[in-house]
């Protein structure tokens, strides 16, 4: 059996150092993905307000596709992490190959369905008539790029499971820079490039994603940091594919449900006027940035839990969860305290409107410490994901929006007459209750069962050949 050299081995050594080594590239990659959207919005804003409608409306569609890619990809990531912890490289490669097949097919199918239904979809989303042609063009180019995005998520997920997040960061950095450079060239037709307007921004994104997929595939086939795919890994294996889907489908459903829930919530927020919408938008962006370190350590913890359960070290897996939670608590407590006391100042940085600033102060004073609680939710969700038991992730994600936040927002803001403050209290309530529910579910210990097959199953006739292959 060839040794596993790629990535961080989180089954031994200091956990704190290992978690940080995996987490910091994830944080930077997350920020680079945000740069994609900021670059498009910045340059398209120069064309006028109708040009900005395209990325705004398309973002809802894209987020659903992103949720599917991340959810399905998590199935492969979990199996790879557990196989790595168990020291079984051929199963790692086999799981990676099956993940690539599944996500490539899913990406192409979703793109084709989206292209066929793009016109009725934009009508359903109430796209303004003056922005409809531009938005349609933008959406179609984004859909063309979807399969590339799905393929890159396979590469990223494979190396995430192995504890190597630097490789994906390198590709994210290259393609983010390419997107930022191509945007003005293709939008305004600078130099030898054609002037494509809104389509130019989407094409730049599509080209960047194609490059990311190309580099990722090249690394997988040629071998990168000790890991290499083979053509035999792409042959259909229903047993592994079912495992990937069993883990990934609940993750996808939970994330898609969250995306749809936020869309409905925004509709409730919008009924209170532009000042409330602006304050909510500012608050959402600040909270999103505050949670960047949480996202990094949550993903690192998922990898650590997966590897340690694969190595039959459930106690170390639990210690990883507690270490990640302590780290996140130390980071979030000062950040949420600043948000609580300086919410008005933060809002004033974005817009100097007294009404928006007042609502911003209210939002931050009510919701800040619930963001602290939600940080722990993300750690526990990462634990369930790494273990491969993703039904709790689906239930907690869906319940937070559909059973708690949306009904509470309507009851408190509209029925009880609290107005915008009712919306903010609904955020506090949903985050806090979900944190308590996640903690109780985690304490049962049911997540400590690994989902990969035992060594005895691997050694059955036919499986041993797979282990020695390559």
C-alpha positions as CSV (number, residue, x, y, z in Angstrom):
1,X,0.0,0.0,0.0
2,X,1.5,3.4,-0.9
3,X,1.8,5.9,1.9
4,X,-0.5,8.9,2.1
5,X,1.6,12.1,1.9
6,X,-0.9,14.7,0.9
7,X,-2.3,17.3,3.3
8,X,-2.4,17.6,7.1
9,X,-2.6,14.4,9.1
10,X,-5.0,15.6,11.9
11,X,-5.0,12.2,13.6
12,X,-1.8,13.0,15.5
13,X,0.2,16.0,16.7
14,X,-1.1,19.2,18.3
15,X,-4.7,19.8,17.3
16,X,-4.6,23.6,17.6
17,X,-1.7,23.9,15.1
18,X,-3.3,21.4,12.7
19,X,-6.7,23.1,12.8
20,X,-5.1,26.5,12.1
21,X,-3.0,25.1,9.2
22,X,-6.2,23.9,7.5
23,X,-8.4,26.9,8.5
24,X,-6.5,29.9,7.3
25,X,-6.4,29.1,3.6
26,X,-10.2,28.4,3.8
27,X,-10.7,31.9,5.2
28,X,-8.7,33.5,2.4
29,X,-10.5,31.5,-0.2
30,X,-13.8,32.6,1.2
31,X,-12.8,36.2,1.0
32,X,-11.5,35.7,-2.6
33,X,-14.9,34.3,-3.6
34,X,-16.5,37.5,-2.3
35,X,-14.1,39.4,-4.5
36,X,-15.7,37.8,-7.6
37,X,-19.1,39.4,-6.7
38,X,-17.6,42.8,-5.7
39,X,-15.6,43.1,-8.9
40,X,-18.7,42.4,-11.0
41,X,-20.8,44.9,-9.0
42,X,-18.1,47.6,-9.1
43,X,-17.6,47.6,-12.8
44,X,-21.2,47.0,-13.8
45,X,-22.2,49.9,-11.6
46,X,-20.3,52.1,-14.1
47,X,-22.9,51.1,-16.8
48,X,-25.9,52.2,-14.8
49,X,-28.5,50.8,-12.4
50,X,-30.1,48.4,-14.8
51,X,-26.7,46.6,-15.3
52,X,-26.5,46.0,-11.6
53,X,-29.9,44.1,-11.7
54,X,-28.2,41.2,-13.6
55,X,-25.8,40.0,-10.9
56,X,-28.3,40.8,-8.1
57,X,-31.1,38.6,-9.6
58,X,-28.7,35.9,-10.8
59,X,-27.1,35.7,-7.4
60,X,-30.3,34.0,-6.1
61,X,-30.1,31.3,-8.8
62,X,-26.3,30.9,-8.4
63,X,-26.6,30.5,-4.6
64,X,-28.9,27.6,-5.1
65,X,-26.5,26.0,-7.5
66,X,-23.6,26.7,-5.1
67,X,-25.6,25.0,-2.3
68,X,-26.1,21.9,-4.5
69,X,-22.4,21.8,-5.4
70,X,-21.2,22.2,-1.9
71,X,-23.7,19.8,-0.4
72,X,-23.0,17.0,-2.9
73,X,-19.3,17.6,-2.7
74,X,-19.3,17.3,1.0
75,X,-20.2,13.6,0.6
76,X,-16.9,13.0,-1.2
77,X,-15.0,15.2,1.3
78,X,-16.2,13.2,4.2
79,X,-15.4,9.8,2.7
80,X,-11.9,11.0,1.7
81,X,-11.2,12.3,5.2
82,X,-12.3,9.1,6.8
83,X,-10.4,6.9,4.4
84,X,-7.3,9.1,4.9
85,X,-7.6,8.7,8.7
86,X,-8.0,4.9,8.2
87,X,-4.8,4.9,6.0
88,X,-6.5,3.5,2.8
89,X,-5.3,5.5,-0.2
90,X,-7.0,3.4,-2.9
91,X,-10.4,4.0,-1.4
92,X,-9.6,7.7,-1.2
93,X,-8.9,7.8,-4.9
94,X,-12.0,5.7,-5.7
95,X,-14.3,8.0,-3.6
96,X,-12.7,11.0,-5.4
97,X,-13.3,9.5,-8.8
98,X,-17.0,8.8,-8.0
99,X,-17.4,12.3,-6.6
100,X,-16.0,13.8,-9.9
101,X,-18.5,11.7,-11.9
102,X,-21.5,12.6,-9.8
103,X,-20.8,16.3,-9.7
104,X,-19.8,16.7,-13.3
105,X,-23.1,15.0,-14.4
106,X,-25.0,17.2,-11.8
107,X,-23.4,20.4,-13.1
108,X,-24.1,19.7,-16.7
109,X,-27.7,18.7,-16.0
110,X,-28.3,21.8,-13.9
111,X,-26.8,24.0,-16.6
112,X,-28.9,22.5,-19.3
113,X,-32.1,22.8,-17.3
114,X,-31.3,26.4,-16.4
115,X,-30.5,27.3,-20.0
116,X,-33.8,25.8,-21.2
117,X,-35.8,27.5,-18.5
118,X,-33.9,30.8,-18.1
119,X,-36.7,33.0,-19.7
120,X,-39.6,31.8,-17.5
121,X,-37.3,31.7,-14.5
122,X,-36.5,35.4,-14.9
123,X,-40.2,36.2,-15.3
124,X,-40.9,34.3,-12.2
125,X,-38.3,36.4,-10.3
126,X,-40.1,39.6,-11.5
127,X,-37.1,40.9,-13.4
128,X,-37.7,44.5,-14.5
129,X,-38.5,44.8,-18.2
130,X,-35.7,47.4,-18.8
131,X,-33.1,45.0,-17.4
132,X,-34.5,41.8,-18.7
133,X,-32.3,41.4,-21.9
134,X,-29.1,42.1,-20.0
135,X,-30.0,39.8,-17.1
136,X,-30.9,37.0,-19.4
137,X,-27.5,37.2,-21.2
138,X,-25.7,37.4,-17.8
139,X,-27.6,34.4,-16.4
140,X,-27.0,32.3,-19.5
141,X,-23.2,32.8,-19.3
142,X,-23.2,32.0,-15.6
143,X,-25.1,28.8,-16.3
144,X,-22.5,27.8,-18.9
145,X,-19.9,28.2,-16.2
146,X,-21.7,26.0,-13.7
147,X,-20.2,22.6,-14.7
148,X,-16.7,24.2,-14.3
149,X,-17.6,25.3,-10.9
150,X,-18.9,21.9,-9.9
151,X,-15.6,20.3,-11.2
152,X,-13.5,22.7,-9.2
153,X,-15.6,21.9,-6.1
154,X,-14.6,18.3,-6.5
155,X,-10.9,19.2,-6.5
156,X,-11.4,21.5,-3.6
157,X,-13.4,18.9,-1.6
158,X,-10.8,16.1,-2.3
159,X,-8.0,18.2,-0.9
160,X,-10.1,19.5,2.0
161,X,-10.7,15.9,3.1
162,X,-7.0,15.3,3.0
163,X,-6.3,18.4,5.1
164,X,-4.7,20.3,2.2
165,X,-6.4,23.7,1.7
166,X,-3.3,25.6,0.3
167,X,-3.7,24.0,-3.1
168,X,-7.3,25.2,-3.6
169,X,-6.3,28.7,-2.2
170,X,-3.6,28.9,-4.9
171,X,-6.1,28.3,-7.7
172,X,-8.7,30.7,-6.1
173,X,-6.1,33.4,-6.0
174,X,-5.1,33.0,-9.6
175,X,-8.7,32.9,-10.9
176,X,-9.8,35.8,-8.7
177,X,-7.0,38.0,-10.1
178,X,-7.9,36.9,-13.6
179,X,-11.6,37.8,-13.1
180,X,-10.7,41.2,-11.7
181,X,-8.4,41.9,-14.7
182,X,-10.9,40.6,-17.3
183,X,-13.9,42.4,-16.0
184,X,-13.1,45.9,-17.3
185,X,-11.4,44.6,-20.4
186,X,-14.5,42.7,-21.5
187,X,-17.2,45.0,-20.1
188,X,-15.8,48.2,-21.7
189,X,-13.8,46.7,-24.7
190,X,-10.4,47.9,-23.7
191,X,-7.5,47.3,-26.1
192,X,-8.1,44.3,-28.5
193,X,-11.1,43.0,-26.4
194,X,-14.7,43.5,-27.7
195,X,-17.1,45.7,-25.7
196,X,-19.6,43.2,-24.2
197,X,-21.2,45.2,-21.4
198,X,-23.0,43.0,-18.9
199,X,-22.2,39.9,-20.9
200,X,-18.5,40.7,-20.4
201,X,-18.7,40.4,-16.6
202,X,-20.4,37.0,-16.9
203,X,-17.9,35.8,-19.5
204,X,-15.0,36.9,-17.3
205,X,-16.5,34.8,-14.4
206,X,-17.1,31.9,-16.8
207,X,-13.5,31.9,-18.1
208,X,-12.1,32.2,-14.6
209,X,-14.1,29.2,-13.4
210,X,-13.1,27.2,-16.5
211,X,-9.4,27.9,-15.7
212,X,-10.0,26.8,-12.0
213,X,-11.5,23.5,-13.2
214,X,-8.7,23.0,-15.7
215,X,-6.0,23.4,-13.2
216,X,-7.8,21.2,-10.7
217,X,-8.3,18.4,-13.2
218,X,-4.6,18.7,-14.3
219,X,-3.5,18.3,-10.7
220,X,-5.8,15.3,-10.1
221,X,-4.6,13.4,-13.3
222,X,-0.9,14.3,-13.2
223,X,-0.7,13.8,-9.4
224,X,-0.4,16.6,-6.9
225,X,1.1,16.3,-3.4
226,X,1.0,12.5,-3.4
227,X,-2.6,12.1,-4.7
228,X,-3.5,11.0,-8.2
229,X,-6.7,9.8,-9.9
230,X,-6.8,6.9,-12.4
231,X,-9.3,6.2,-15.2
232,X,-10.4,3.1,-13.3
233,X,-11.6,5.4,-10.5
234,X,-14.2,6.8,-12.9
235,X,-15.9,3.5,-13.4
236,X,-19.3,3.5,-11.8
237,X,-19.3,2.1,-8.3
238,X,-22.8,2.2,-7.0
239,X,-21.8,1.3,-3.4
240,X,-19.5,4.4,-3.0
241,X,-21.9,6.6,-5.1
242,X,-24.8,5.8,-2.7
243,X,-22.6,6.7,0.3
244,X,-21.7,10.0,-1.3
245,X,-25.3,10.8,-2.0
246,X,-26.5,9.6,1.4
247,X,-24.1,12.2,3.0
248,X,-24.4,14.9,0.3
249,X,-28.2,15.0,-0.4
250,X,-29.2,16.1,3.1
251,X,-26.5,18.7,3.1
252,X,-27.7,20.0,-0.3
253,X,-31.4,20.1,0.9
254,X,-30.5,21.9,4.0
255,X,-28.4,24.6,2.2
256,X,-31.0,25.0,-0.6
257,X,-33.7,25.3,2.0
258,X,-31.7,28.0,3.8
259,X,-31.2,29.9,0.5
260,X,-34.9,29.8,-0.2
261,X,-35.7,30.8,3.4
262,X,-33.5,33.9,3.2
263,X,-35.2,34.9,-0.1
264,X,-38.6,34.8,1.6
265,X,-37.2,36.6,4.7
266,X,-35.9,39.4,2.5
267,X,-39.5,39.8,1.1
268,X,-40.8,40.4,4.7
269,X,-37.9,42.8,5.4
270,X,-38.7,44.8,2.2
271,X,-42.2,45.5,3.4
272,X,-40.8,47.9,6.0
273,X,-39.2,50.2,3.5
274,X,-35.8,51.0,2.0
275,X,-34.2,52.2,5.3
276,X,-34.9,48.9,7.0
277,X,-33.8,47.0,3.9
278,X,-30.5,49.0,3.8
279,X,-29.8,48.5,7.5
280,X,-30.6,44.7,7.2
281,X,-28.3,44.5,4.1
282,X,-25.4,46.3,6.0
283,X,-25.9,44.0,9.0
284,X,-26.0,40.9,6.9
285,X,-22.7,41.9,5.2
286,X,-20.9,42.7,8.5
287,X,-22.2,39.5,10.1
288,X,-21.0,37.6,7.1
289,X,-17.5,39.0,7.4
290,X,-17.5,38.3,11.1
291,X,-18.2,34.7,10.4
292,X,-15.3,34.2,8.0
293,X,-13.0,32.8,10.7
294,X,-15.8,30.6,12.0
295,X,-16.3,29.2,8.5
296,X,-12.6,28.4,8.3
297,X,-12.4,26.6,11.6
298,X,-15.7,24.8,11.0
299,X,-14.4,23.3,7.8
300,X,-11.0,22.4,9.5
301,X,-12.9,20.7,12.3
302,X,-15.0,18.7,9.8
303,X,-11.8,17.4,8.3
304,X,-10.3,16.6,11.7
305,X,-13.5,14.8,12.8
306,X,-13.6,12.8,9.6
307,X,-9.9,11.7,9.7
308,X,-10.1,10.8,13.4
309,X,-13.3,8.8,13.1
310,X,-11.7,7.0,10.2
311,X,-8.7,6.3,12.4
312,X,-11.0,4.9,15.2
313,X,-10.1,7.8,17.5
314,X,-13.6,9.2,18.5
315,X,-12.1,10.8,21.6
316,X,-9.7,12.9,19.6
317,X,-12.5,13.8,17.2
318,X,-14.5,15.2,20.1
319,X,-11.4,17.0,21.4
320,X,-11.1,18.6,17.9
321,X,-14.7,19.9,18.2
322,X,-14.0,21.4,21.7
323,X,-10.7,23.0,20.5
324,X,-12.4,24.6,17.4
325,X,-15.3,25.8,19.6
326,X,-12.8,27.4,22.1
327,X,-11.0,29.1,19.2
328,X,-14.2,30.4,17.7
329,X,-15.4,31.7,21.1
330,X,-12.1,33.6,21.6
331,X,-12.4,35.2,18.1
332,X,-16.2,36.0,18.1
333,X,-16.6,37.4,21.6
334,X,-14.5,40.6,21.0
335,X,-16.0,41.0,17.4
336,X,-19.6,40.7,18.6
337,X,-18.9,43.0,21.5
338,X,-17.6,45.7,19.0
339,X,-20.8,45.1,16.9
340,X,-23.0,45.6,20.0
341,X,-21.5,48.9,21.1
342,X,-20.6,50.4,17.8
343,X,-23.4,49.3,15.5
344,X,-24.4,52.9,14.6
345,X,-20.8,53.7,13.7
346,X,-20.5,50.7,11.5
347,X,-23.7,51.6,9.7
348,X,-22.5,55.1,9.2
349,X,-19.4,53.9,7.3
350,X,-21.8,52.5,4.6
351,X,-24.4,55.2,4.4
352,X,-24.9,58.5,6.3
353,X,-28.7,58.3,6.6
354,X,-30.0,59.0,10.1
355,X,-32.9,56.5,9.7
356,X,-30.6,53.7,8.4
357,X,-28.1,54.4,11.2
358,X,-30.8,54.1,13.8
359,X,-32.1,50.8,12.5
360,X,-28.5,49.6,12.2
361,X,-27.9,50.4,15.9
362,X,-31.0,48.5,16.8
363,X,-30.1,45.5,14.7
364,X,-26.6,45.1,16.1
365,X,-27.7,45.7,19.7
366,X,-30.3,42.9,19.4
367,X,-28.5,40.3,17.3
368,X,-24.8,40.6,18.1
369,X,-24.5,38.0,20.8
370,X,-26.7,35.6,18.9
371,X,-24.0,35.7,16.2
372,X,-21.7,34.5,18.9
373,X,-24.1,31.6,19.6
374,X,-24.4,30.8,15.9
375,X,-20.6,30.4,15.7
376,X,-20.9,27.3,17.9
377,X,-23.7,26.1,15.7
378,X,-21.3,26.1,12.7
379,X,-18.7,24.2,14.6
380,X,-21.2,21.5,15.5
381,X,-22.6,21.3,12.0
382,X,-19.0,20.8,10.8
383,X,-18.7,17.9,13.3
384,X,-21.9,16.2,11.9
385,X,-20.6,16.8,8.3
386,X,-17.2,15.3,9.0
387,X,-18.8,12.3,10.7
388,X,-21.0,11.8,7.6
389,X,-24.2,12.1,9.6
390,X,-25.7,15.0,7.8
391,X,-29.4,14.6,8.6
392,X,-28.9,16.8,11.7
393,X,-27.3,19.5,9.5
394,X,-30.4,19.4,7.2
395,X,-32.8,19.5,10.1
396,X,-31.1,22.3,12.0
397,X,-30.5,24.5,8.9
398,X,-34.1,24.1,7.8
399,X,-35.6,24.6,11.3
400,X,-33.6,27.8,11.9
401,X,-35.2,29.5,9.0
402,X,-38.5,27.8,8.3
403,X,-39.7,26.8,11.8
404,X,-38.1,29.7,13.8
405,X,-36.9,32.8,12.0
406,X,-39.6,33.3,9.3
407,X,-42.6,32.6,11.6
408,X,-41.1,34.6,14.4
409,X,-40.3,37.5,12.1
410,X,-43.9,37.6,10.9
411,X,-45.4,37.2,14.4
412,X,-43.2,39.7,16.2
413,X,-42.8,42.3,13.4
414,X,-46.3,42.2,11.9
415,X,-48.8,40.5,14.3
416,X,-47.3,41.9,17.6
417,X,-46.5,45.2,16.0
418,X,-42.9,45.4,17.0
419,X,-41.9,46.5,13.4
420,X,-38.2,46.2,12.4
421,X,-37.2,45.3,16.0
422,X,-39.4,42.2,15.6
423,X,-37.3,41.1,12.7
424,X,-34.1,41.5,14.7
425,X,-35.5,39.6,17.7
426,X,-36.5,36.8,15.3
427,X,-32.8,36.6,14.2
428,X,-31.7,36.5,17.9
429,X,-34.3,33.8,18.7
430,X,-33.6,31.5,15.8
431,X,-29.8,31.6,16.3
432,X,-30.0,31.0,20.1
433,X,-32.6,28.2,19.9
434,X,-30.7,26.5,17.1
435,X,-27.4,26.6,19.2
436,X,-29.2,24.9,22.1
437,X,-30.7,22.3,19.8
438,X,-27.4,21.6,18.1
439,X,-25.6,21.3,21.5
440,X,-28.2,18.7,22.7
441,X,-28.0,16.7,19.5
442,X,-24.2,16.7,19.6
443,X,-24.2,15.6,23.3
444,X,-26.0,12.3,22.4
445,X,-22.8,11.1,20.7
446,X,-24.6,9.5,17.8
447,X,-22.3,11.4,15.4
448,X,-19.2,9.3,16.5
449,X,-19.9,6.4,14.1
450,X,-17.8,6.5,11.0
451,X,-19.6,5.9,7.7
452,X,-16.8,4.1,5.7
453,X,-16.8,0.3,5.5
454,X,-14.7,-1.8,7.9
455,X,-11.4,-3.4,7.0
456,X,-13.2,-6.8,6.8
457,X,-15.5,-5.5,4.1
458,X,-12.6,-4.1,2.2
459,X,-10.9,-7.5,2.2
460,X,-13.8,-9.3,0.6
461,X,-13.1,-10.8,-2.9
462,X,-12.8,-8.0,-5.4
463,X,-12.2,-5.3,-2.8
464,X,-8.6,-6.5,-2.1
465,X,-7.8,-6.0,-5.8
466,X,-9.1,-2.4,-5.6
467,X,-6.8,-1.8,-2.6
468,X,-3.7,-3.0,-4.5
469,X,-4.6,-1.4,-7.8
470,X,-2.4,1.3,-9.2
